[in-house]
Amino acid sequence: MILQAGLRATACGLLALVLCGPASASDVHYVPTSMNVVDAILELGGVGPGDFLVDLGSGDGRISIRAAKRFGTRGFGVEIEPHLVQAARDEARKQSVSDKVTFETRDLFGTDLGRASVITAFLLPSLNLRLRPQLFEQLKPGSRILTHDFDFGDWQPDRKITVDVPDKPYGAPRSDIMLWVLPADFSGVWQWTAPGPAGGDVRYEARIEQRFQLPTLLLISEGLRLAVSEARVHGNTLSFAVNGPAGLQRFSAELKGNTLSGQVLRSDGPGVNWMATRIKAGKMDIGTGGIKPVAVGN
């Protein structure tokens, strides 16, 4: 699977078209993705037999078919060109994976992505930006999204690799492959208690604002603001480090509704379990212009 711009700018070439203005799904046409890129996409995404993969702009179906053949991965491909959908179906039958992958002729923006644990796409930047809110609306936290060459604007990838592609039909002979892990929304006000360095329980309150997978924490304990670093969201997991009266502590916890539960690793002793409760909800900023963070301070 690979989508390449072309219909609107025969003289411009791919990069010029990206700069020329917005595109629709019908403004792109198919060029086969090199198989080393396909394999790199599947490896970076950790695709396996338990995944359900949805390939947006699936072309001849090579990503979905490769995943089904190598790993037993189930899923479907979405492609706007009927002749490519038929080619993908024929190849799936030839590879004996028709029971695992299907292909549909439809607009990707009208596709329900809710079953996917992995999304693959090679779309122009303007299409990626249109797709971004749909990913946050329909996918579960922890879902992986992989793109080829083009990103999601100011939503930075969790990982990025570059693969040599000597036969690439445009640009430099290499491709960037990027991975995003859809973050859960941890924004809001959280409270918990934990054993203090001098005995007894210490009360904590964390006020979290979150933009994509990057949270900002204001952490207060017994009226004292504590230094927080290394804050990060990875799917359903929040991690951060705190340097305070109890020394350096590293927090890690999984989100379930309005509860955080996990462990605190301390520099002066063994790790301990901890649990926090969200007493006021916020709203993650996904940079669409219409969705803004909810203020969680007083």
C-alpha positions in Angstrom: 0.0 0.0 0.0 1.2 3.5 -0.8 -0.6 6.7 -1.8 1.2 9.3 -3.9 -0.1 12.7 -5.1 -0.4 13.3 -8.8 -3.7 14.2 -10.3 -3.6 17.9 -9.5 0.0 18.7 -10.4 1.7 16.8 -13.1 4.6 19.3 -13.2 4.8 20.0 -9.5 5.6 16.5 -8.3 4.7 15.1 -4.8 6.5 17.6 -2.6 5.2 20.6 -4.6 1.6 19.3 -4.3 1.9 19.1 -0.6 2.8 22.8 -0.6 0.2 23.7 -3.1 -2.8 23.3 -0.9 -5.3 20.8 0.6 -6.1 17.5 -1.0 -8.9 15.1 -0.9 -8.8 11.3 -1.0 -9.5 11.4 -4.8 -6.4 13.6 -5.3 -4.0 10.8 -4.8 -3.0 7.7 -6.8 -1.4 4.4 -6.2 2.3 3.4 -6.3 3.4 0.1 -4.8 5.2 0.3 -1.5 8.6 -1.5 -1.4 8.3 -4.7 0.6 11.2 -3.7 2.9 9.1 -0.7 3.9 6.1 -2.9 4.4 8.1 -5.2 6.7 9.6 -2.2 8.6 6.1 -0.9 9.2 4.9 -4.2 10.6 8.0 -4.5 12.8 7.8 -1.0 14.1 4.2 -1.4 15.0 4.8 -4.8 16.7 2.0 -6.3 14.7 1.0 -9.8 15.7 -1.7 -12.4 15.6 -3.8 -10.7 18.2 -4.1 -7.5 16.3 -6.9 -6.2 14.0 -5.2 -4.1 11.3 -7.0 -1.4 9.2 -5.1 -0.2 6.2 -6.3 3.2 5.0 -5.6 3.6 1.3 -4.8 -0.1 0.9 -3.9 -0.2 -2.8 -3.2 -3.8 -3.8 -3.5 -4.9 -0.2 0.1 -5.8 0.4 0.4 -4.5 4.0 -2.8 -6.4 5.2 -1.9 -9.5 3.2 1.7 -9.5 4.5 0.5 -9.1 8.1 -2.0 -12.0 7.6 0.6 -14.2 5.9 3.4 -13.7 8.4 1.6 -13.2 11.7 -2.0 -14.4 11.2 -3.2 -10.8 11.7 -6.8 -10.1 10.9 -8.3 -6.9 9.5 -9.4 -5.0 6.4 -8.2 -2.5 3.8 -10.0 0.6 2.6 -9.4 1.8 -0.9 -11.2 4.3 -3.2 -10.2 2.6 -6.5 -12.4 -0.5 -7.2 -9.8 -2.1 -9.5 -7.3 -2.0 -6.7 -9.8 -3.5 -4.3 -10.4 -6.4 -6.7 -6.6 -6.9 -7.2 -6.2 -7.1 -3.4 -9.0 -9.6 -3.1 -7.4 -11.7 -5.8 -4.0 -11.6 -4.1 -5.5 -12.5 -0.7 -7.1 -15.6 -2.3 -3.8 -16.5 -4.0 -2.0 -16.1 -0.6 -4.7 -18.2 1.2 -5.5 -15.4 3.6 -9.0 -14.4 2.5 -10.4 -15.7 5.8 -8.2 -13.2 7.6 -8.4 -10.0 5.5 -11.0 -8.3 3.4 -11.0 -5.2 1.2 -13.6 -2.5 0.7 -14.2 0.2 -1.8 -15.1 3.2 0.3 -14.1 6.7 1.6 -11.7 6.3 4.5 -13.4 9.2 6.3 -16.7 7.2 6.3 -15.0 4.1 7.8 -15.6 2.9 11.4 -12.1 2.4 12.8 -13.3 1.2 16.2 -12.2 -2.4 15.8 -8.6 -1.6 14.9 -5.7 -2.1 17.3 -3.4 -1.0 14.4 -3.9 1.6 11.7 -1.6 1.9 8.7 -1.8 4.8 6.3 0.2 6.7 3.6 -1.7 9.9 3.1 -0.9 13.5 2.3 -0.5 15.8 5.3 -3.8 17.5 4.7 -5.6 14.1 4.8 -3.7 13.1 7.9 -4.9 16.3 9.7 -8.5 15.5 8.6 -8.1 12.0 9.9 -6.6 12.9 13.3 -9.8 13.8 15.2 -11.4 10.6 13.9 -8.5 8.5 15.3 -9.0 10.1 18.8 -12.8 9.7 18.6 -12.9 6.1 17.5 -9.8 4.2 18.6 -9.0 2.8 22.0 -6.1 4.2 24.0 -3.0 2.1 23.2 -3.9 1.6 19.6 -1.0 2.0 17.2 -1.0 4.2 14.2 1.8 3.9 11.5 2.4 6.3 8.6 4.8 6.3 5.8 6.6 9.6 5.0 3.9 12.0 6.2 3.0 12.9 9.8 0.1 14.3 11.8 1.4 17.9 12.1 2.1 19.0 15.6 1.2 15.6 17.1 4.7 14.2 17.3 5.3 10.5 16.8 6.4 8.2 19.7 9.0 6.6 17.4 10.4 7.3 14.0 12.8 5.2 11.8 14.3 5.8 8.3 14.5 2.9 5.8 16.6 2.9 2.6 14.4 2.6 -0.5 16.7 2.6 -3.6 13.8 2.2 -6.0 11.6 4.9 -4.5 9.7 6.7 -7.4 9.9 10.2 -5.8 12.2 12.2 -3.6 15.2 10.9 -1.8 15.8 7.1 -1.8 14.6 6.5 1.7 11.4 6.6 3.7 10.4 7.7 7.2 8.1 5.4 9.1 6.4 6.8 12.1 4.6 5.3 15.0 2.0 6.9 17.3 0.4 5.2 20.3 -3.0 6.7 21.0 -2.8 8.3 24.5 -5.5 8.0 27.1 -6.8 11.2 28.6 -5.3 11.8 32.1 -6.2 15.5 32.3 -8.0 16.8 35.4 -7.3 16.9 39.1 -6.1 13.8 41.0 -5.7 13.1 44.7 -4.0 10.4 46.7 -2.2 9.7 50.0 1.2 7.9 50.5 3.4 7.1 53.4 5.6 10.1 54.3 9.4 10.0 55.0 8.8 10.7 58.7 5.9 8.3 59.1 2.2 8.9 58.6 0.4 9.6 55.4 1.1 12.5 53.1 -1.6 14.0 50.9 -0.9 14.7 47.2 -2.9 16.6 44.6 -1.8 16.6 40.9 -3.4 19.0 38.4 -2.8 17.6 34.9 -3.1 19.3 31.5 -2.4 17.1 28.5 -1.6 17.8 24.9 -1.5 14.5 23.0 0.9 12.2 24.9 2.7 15.0 26.7 1.2 15.9 30.1 2.0 18.9 32.3 1.7 18.2 36.0 1.4 20.7 38.9 2.0 18.5 41.9 1.3 19.9 45.4 1.9 18.1 48.7 1.2 19.6 52.2 1.1 23.0 50.6 4.5 22.5 48.9 4.9 22.5 45.1 7.1 19.6 44.1 9.4 19.4 41.1 8.0 17.0 38.4 10.0 15.7 35.5 9.9 13.0 32.7 6.1 13.1 32.5 4.9 11.0 29.7 1.7 9.1 28.6 2.0 5.9 26.7 -1.4 4.5 25.8 -3.2 3.9 29.2 0.0 4.4 31.3 1.2 7.6 32.9 4.7 8.0 34.2 6.5 10.8 35.9 9.3 11.5 38.4 9.1 13.6 41.6 11.9 15.1 43.6 10.6 16.2 47.0 11.0 15.6 50.8 10.8 11.8 50.3 13.7 12.0 47.7 13.4 10.9 44.1 10.3 8.9 43.4 9.2 7.5 40.0 5.5 7.0 39.6 3.9 4.7 37.0 0.2 3.9 36.8 -2.5 2.6 34.5 -5.7 4.4 33.9 -9.1 2.7 34.5 -11.9 5.2 34.4 -11.2 7.8 37.1 -8.7 5.7 38.9 -4.9 5.4 38.6 -3.2 2.4 40.0 0.5 1.4 39.9 3.8 1.6 41.7 6.1 4.2 43.1 9.8 3.4 42.9 11.8 5.3 45.6 15.5 6.0 45.9 15.6 5.2 49.6 13.7 1.9 49.6 11.6 -0.7 47.8 8.7 0.2 45.5 5.2 0.6 46.9 1.8 0.4 45.4 -0.2 3.6 44.9 -3.6 4.6 43.8 -5.1 8.0 42.8 -8.6 9.2 42.2 -9.6 11.9 39.7 -11.9 14.4 41.4 -12.3 16.7 38.5 -12.1 15.8 34.8 -10.3 17.8 32.2 -10.1 17.5 28.4 -7.0 16.5 26.4 -5.9 19.0 23.7 -5.6 17.2 20.4 -4.8 20.4 18.5 -7.8 20.6 16.2 -8.6 24.2 17.1 -12.1 23.3 18.4 -10.9 21.2 21.3 -9.1 23.1 24.1 -7.7 22.0 27.4 -10.1 22.5 30.3 -8.6 24.6 33.1 -8.1 22.5 36.2 -6.7 25.1 38.5 -8.7 27.2 41.0 
